[in-house]
Amino acid sequence: MPENLHYFIKNQIELNFSYMSFIKDGGLFVPTNHDGFKLDDIVNIDLQLPNSPETHNVEGKIIWITPANSLYQIFPGVGVQFIGDNAKTIHDLIKSNLDNTQDTGGYAYGIGNTANV
């Protein structure tokens, strides 16, 4: 049975940092301290976008894991690729809610800048 994740995105900048444009069919980094996930696990995400009282449910697949003891003070959590019937709808909804005036410099939560390492 898929694990449930709840992700309330508080503001536009958090959405920008959580959104992963480079993932086929869309994806998000979901911060969590839960350490029982494995790659390819299926999860259900209850997602609330900034400035919206509505919660959206989307099914996803774990495509990477950032553990709590990661270097460079990266948030612990999981990278989730959207799958399922409403993946495109949720992906389009997220894209329409991004703040395009804020440049994240390619940084996404859970992925640090290792260029200087």
C-alpha positions in Angstrom: 0.0 0.0 0.0 1.5 3.4 -1.0 2.7 5.7 1.8 1.0 9.0 2.2 2.9 12.3 2.3 1.4 15.7 3.1 3.0 18.7 1.7 1.7 22.2 2.4 3.8 24.7 0.4 3.7 27.9 2.3 4.8 30.4 -0.4 5.9 30.9 -4.0 9.6 30.7 -3.3 9.2 27.3 -1.6 7.2 26.2 -4.6 10.0 27.3 -6.9 12.6 25.5 -4.9 10.5 22.3 -4.6 9.5 22.1 -8.2 11.7 19.9 -10.4 11.3 21.0 -14.0 13.9 18.5 -15.2 11.8 15.5 -14.2 9.7 13.9 -17.0 6.0 14.4 -16.3 6.9 16.7 -13.4 8.0 16.3 -9.9 8.6 17.8 -6.5 11.1 17.5 -3.8 9.0 16.7 -0.7 10.8 17.5 2.6 10.4 14.7 5.2 12.3 13.2 8.0 10.7 9.8 7.3 13.6 7.5 6.6 11.9 4.3 5.4 11.6 5.1 1.7 13.4 3.2 -1.0 13.9 4.1 -4.7 10.8 3.3 -6.8 8.4 3.3 -3.8 5.0 4.6 -4.8 3.6 7.4 -2.6 0.4 9.4 -2.5 1.0 13.1 -2.0 -1.6 15.4 -0.5 -0.4 18.7 -1.9 -1.6 22.2 -1.0 -0.2 25.0 -3.1 0.4 28.6 -1.8 -2.6 30.8 -1.5 -5.0 27.9 -2.1 -7.2 26.2 0.5 -7.6 23.2 -1.8 -5.6 20.0 -1.4 -4.7 18.0 -4.5 -3.8 14.4 -4.5 -1.2 13.0 -6.8 0.5 9.6 -7.1 4.3 9.6 -7.4 7.4 7.4 -7.5 10.4 8.0 -5.3 13.3 8.8 -7.7 15.9 10.0 -5.1 16.3 10.2 -1.4 18.2 12.9 0.5 18.9 11.6 4.0 18.9 13.7 7.1 22.7 13.5 7.5 23.4 14.9 4.0 26.3 17.4 3.5 25.9 21.1 2.8 22.8 21.5 5.1 20.4 20.2 2.4 16.9 19.4 3.5 16.1 15.8 4.1 13.3 14.4 1.9 12.4 12.6 -1.3 12.3 13.5 -5.0 9.0 12.4 -6.4 8.2 11.9 -10.1 4.4 12.3 -10.8 2.7 9.3 -12.2 -0.9 8.2 -12.5 -4.0 9.6 -14.2 -3.7 13.2 -12.9 0.1 13.6 -13.2 -0.2 16.0 -16.1 -3.0 18.0 -14.5 -1.0 18.5 -11.3 2.2 19.3 -13.2 0.4 22.0 -15.2 -1.2 23.4 -12.1 2.2 23.7 -10.4 3.8 25.3 -13.4 1.0 27.9 -13.5 1.6 28.7 -9.9 5.4 29.2 -10.1 6.7 32.7 -9.5 8.7 33.3 -12.7 10.1 36.6 -11.3 12.2 34.6 -8.8 15.2 32.8 -10.2 16.4 29.9 -8.1 19.6 29.5 -10.1 18.8 25.9 -10.9 18.8 25.1 -7.2 16.1 22.7 -5.9 15.5 21.6 -2.4 17.4 18.4 -1.7 20.0 19.1 -4.4 22.9 21.2 -3.3 25.4 23.1 -5.4 28.4 20.8 -5.6 30.3 22.9 -8.2 32.8 24.1 -5.5 33.3 20.7 -3.8 
